[in-house]
Amino acid sequence: MAVDIRNHDEVPPLEELEEFTLVPVSRDEIESRFDDGERIEEWNVAEERNDVYVELVPDPTDTPGADDDIGTVLYRLVQLFGTPQVPGFDAGSDVSDREDTTFKYLFRLVSTGDDGELPGEWLVTVHDWHTELGVSLAAWSGDDPDPAAYDDAVGIVSLGLVTNIVTEPVQCEYKDKWF
């Protein structure tokens, strides 16, 4: 049975998730790889696993806007990392041909811990997926490994960390309001 990522028994506690950092991949690096003919290969964690999902609105009977939704996720990502840096998914670009994803960030997830079970770093994309939060393991088409070849723990840590980052309120400059 699928459970929300925050209640999944394989997700490390928050203290352990603090050993990981999301570092945005520069737009220059992305464009250079694209210019070399590479593309980003992705494996959507929630789509590929049948035991986990991200619940952005825990109580759908709440007043709209009173809790987390994909718009709030994007707002928090923009506040923390700026506008999406993946070409074709950046702010202000033509969205008429997109069927599912309207924004996408590419990050390096870097481990500062030394548990030995997880790689020192890997790529993830954070995007909207069917109006929900999408987190995908990623790799460049010219590199190894294939994102689907990562251990299940890599996917769970990625989804757990990103969910925590985008659901924690961010303090706005305007009137010190939390959003």
Residue, then its C-alpha position, 0 to 999 in steps of 0.5 A: m500500500a502506498v504511503d506519503i513519503r513523510n510517513h514511509d518507513e525507509v525515509p531517514p529521520l530529519e536529522e539524517l536528511e540534514e546531511f544532504t544538500l541540494v546544489p543547483v546545476s548551473r544553466d551554463e553547464i546544462e546548456s553546454r551538455f545540451d550543446d554536446g548532444e546530451r539530454i537528461e535521463e530521468w526516473n520519476v520516483a513516485e511514478e516508478r515506485n508503487d509504495v510512496y507518494v507526496e501528499l501536498v494537501p493533507d486535507p482536501t476539504d481545507t480552504p484552497g490555498a491554506d496548505d501546500d499545493i504545487g504553486t506553493v512548491l514553485y514559490r518556495l523553489v523560486q525563493l530558495f533557488g531562483t527561477p527554473q534553470v533547465p532550458g525549455f522549462d524556465a520562466g516566461s518560455d512558451v508552455s503551449d507544447r507541454e502536456d505534463t511538466t511546466f517547470k523543472y530544476l536540475f540539482r546535484l544532491v550532495s551527501t556531507g555524511d559518510d554512511g557508505e551506503l549512498p553515493g557521494e552525489w547524484l542528480v535529481t530533477v524537481h518538477d511538477w508532475h500531474t499537478e503534484l510534486g515530481v522528484s526524479l533521479a537524473a543522469w546525463s545521457g552520456d554518463d553512467p549510471d542510468p538513473a533507474a539503476y540507483d539503489d531504492a534508498v537513493g530515490i527515497v532519500s531524494l524524495g524525502l529531502v525535496t519534500n521536506i525542503v518544499t513543504e517547510p515555510v519560507q519567510c518572505e521579505y514582504k511584511d515578514k510573512w511566512f509562505 
